[in-house]
Amino acid sequence: MPDKDKYSSLHEAYKKHSAELASLEDRHNKSLLLILGLFGAGTTAASTVSLEGEPWAAGCFTLIVFCIGCVGLHLTHEADDLRKAVRDLLVRCELAMQFYTPDAFVKGKPLYDDAEREYPTKGGTLTIPSYVAIAFATVLLIFLIWYNCCHGLPKKG
């Protein structure tokens, strides 16, 4: 394959991977907002509908909340794995385009330093806020459901 075609293909692959990375981040954020929105609706329901003496209803709500929490944690884990894989593909394209080769773009040094090769593993803590938000929302909503079941709604006034 001629060099021009090779670099054109690499450039197209790089653009595709960059767009996919942005899309992954966007999908993850939308999923997180949807899950937290569901928890918000559940909190409203558990705060306005009396579940006192209704353990079956509380159990059903608990199961729903638990499943939504598990889905949220799974989606967060998958998003992190996919983000790392796409970042790895970006670095591979950069290597193939000689971004790390001295004198290829900048006289006397490479365009990218060796630190950029670690890009796929950087940002490992980006998912921690998602995990924490989903886990806390799950636990607190389940607590609210069972508090309502055992003690009823708080008395107003």
Secondary structure, DSSP 8 states (H G I E B T S, - for coil): --HHHHHHHHHHHHHHHHHHHHHHHHHHHHHHHHHHHHHHHHHHHHHHS--TT-HHHHHHHHHHHHHHHHHHHHHHHHHHHHHHHHHHHHHHHHHHTTTTSTTSSBTTB-SS-GGGGGGGGTTTTTTHHHHHHHHHHHHHHHHHHHHHHHH-S----
